[in-house]
Amino acid sequence: MSQLSKTEQVLRKMKQYNIDILALSEIRWKGVGQEILDHGYVLLYSGEDNHHQAGLGPMMSPAAYRTMLKWTPINERILFARLATTPTKLSVIVCYAPTSEADDDVKDSFYETLQAVTKDVPKHDVLCVVGDLNTKVGADCMYSPEVLGPHGLGQINKNGALLVDFALSIYLVVGGTIFEHKNVHKYTWASPNGST
C-alpha cells in the first residue's frame, strides 16, 4: 500500500462488501497522519519516520469516522482508536505484529506495548484487537479453550502462543477460531514449483 493509488483498490472493496472499518497493515507510509480519500473515506496511519517499512492504520467509512472520539498512534505497529458507538463505545487496537523470524526481544516488546495500551481502555468499552498478528494458533482448541474456538487451522507456533497468552491476560477470544472457514480459506498459498 505504499502508493496512494492502491488505496483506491482497497476503497472499492470496502464499498463492495459494505465495510465501515478495515484494519490495514504494512502500508509503508512514513510518519503519522490521516488522508481523506474519495467519498469521505479516511485512512489514519502510523508508520516509521525514516523508512517506507511496516506501518498500519484503519481505513474508515464516513459514517465510522464521524463517530471517532480519538485516535492515538502508538508506533509503526500499534494504533488505538475509540468510537462513540451504541449501546457502548468501541475501542479498536490495530496491530501489525512482528513475524516469526523477528528476535524474541522485538516480539516481547510488541506484546508489552500492546498490553500497556489495553490498560488505558475503559472497562465498559467493547475492545477489538485487529490486524495482522502474524500467528498460527492451531486447530487444537483444548490448548486454551477460554480463548480458542473449534475452528482454528494448522499447528500453533511461538507467535500463536504469545497471542493466546495475551488474550488470556485480558479476557479476549481469538475470533478467527470461533467460526467455520470455507475450504478456499483454509489453505495457504504454495508456489508453482512446490518448494516455497
N, C-alpha and C positions, 0 to 999 in steps of 0.2 A: 504494500500500500504506500510505497514511497512516492508515488505520483498522485497528484490531485485528480487526474482523470480516472484513476482506479476507484475513487470514492463514488463516481457516478455509477459504476457497475454494481457496487455494494448497495447504493441507494435504490437502484431499480429492484434488486432482490428484496430489500426491506419492504418496499411498496407492494411487490407481488405477493409476499407472504404476510402482509399486514403486521410487521414487527415494529414495535414502538421503541425498544431499547435493544441495541445489538452491541455486544462486547467484542472489540477488535483487539488483536494483539499483533506484535511485530509490524507495526505500521511504519516504523523507521523515520518518523518526523522528529526534527530537532526541537528541544525546548518544551515549553508548556504553553497551551493556549486553547482557543476554540475557533473553529472555522464554520461559518454559516454557509450552508450548501443550498442547492436548488430547493424550491418549495418549502423553505423554512426549516429544513432538517439541519441539525447541528452536530458537529464532531468535536468532542472535548478530547484533548490529547496531552500526554505526558511522555516525553522522550529524553534521551541523553542530550546534553548541551552541545557536545562537540562532534558527535558521530551519528550517522544515519543507521543506527542499530537499535534493536529492541523497540521499546515504545508501545503504548497501548492507549485505549480510550473507548468510551461508549459513543456510538452514533445514535442520535435520538430523533424521533419524530417531533414536529412542532408541539403536538399535544403533550408529549412526555416532557419536553424541555420547559414548557410553561409551568409544570409542577415542581421544577427544580428549586430546592431550598438553598443548597450549597453544593459545591464540589471542591475537592481538595486533591491536587496531585501530590502523591507521596514520593514517588521516584519513577524511573522508567519502567518499573514492573508492577506498581500498585497505584490505583486511583480510587478515591472514595467519592460517592455521590449520594445525596439524600433528597428524596422526592416527597411531596405532600400528596400522598395517595389516600384513598379511603378504604376501609374504615380506620386504618392506621398508616403511619408513614413507612416508606420503603427506603432502606439503606442498601446500596449496591456497592460492592467492592469488586472492581475489575482487576484481574490479575494476569500476569504473564510470567509463570514460574520458570526457574532455570531448568534446563534439560538434564537428563540422567548423566550426561558426560561432565557436567559442571562440578567444581570442587565442593566437597561437603560443607566447607565454611560458607560458600555462597548460598547453598540451599538452606543452611541453618539460619543465616542472616535474613533470607527472604521470609521464612516462616516466623521468625521472631518479630519482624516488622509487621507482617500480616496479623499476628496475634495482638500486637500493640494497637493496630488500627481498630480491631474489633472491640477493644476495651472502651473506646470512645463512642460506640454505637449505643444509642438509648435502648434500654431493655425492652420497651414496648414496640420498637420498630420490627418490621419483617426484614430479615437480613438475607441477602443473596450474595454469595461469593461466586463470581462467574469469570470465564475467560479460558485461556489455555494454561492448564495446570501441569501439563507435561507428565502425566502419570498413567499408570495402569493399576487399577485397584483389584482386578481379577474377578472371577466368577464365583469364588467361594465366599458367600455371604456369612458363613459361620465364623470367618476370620474376625469380624466385628459386626454382629447383627444390629447393633444400635445405630450404625452409620451406613451400612451397605444393604442394598436390596438384593433380590434374587436374580437380577438381570445384568450383572457385570460381565465383562469379557476378559478372556485370557487369564494370565497369572499376574498376581500382584508383584510390582517391582519396588525398589527402595523409595522412589518418589511417591508411589502409591501409599506406602506405609507412613510416610511423612504427612500426606494429605489425610489419611484416616486418623492419625494421632491428633492433627489439628482439628478435624471435625468433631472428634470425641471431646476435645477440650472445651468447645463452645456449643455443644449440643446441636450440631448441624448433621444433615444427611447428605450423602453423595447422590445427587439427583439422577445422574446418568445410570445408576444401578436400580432405580425404582421401577422404571417402565421397560417393557419388552422392546427390543430393537428389530427393525426389518432386517432380513438377511443381507441385503445390499450394504447395510451399515455396520455389519459385524466383522468385516474383514479389512485389513489394512492393505495398502497398495503394494504390489510386488513389481519389480522391474521386468521388462520383457526377457532379459537374459536369465531371470530366476535366481540370481545370486545376490541381489540387493534387497 
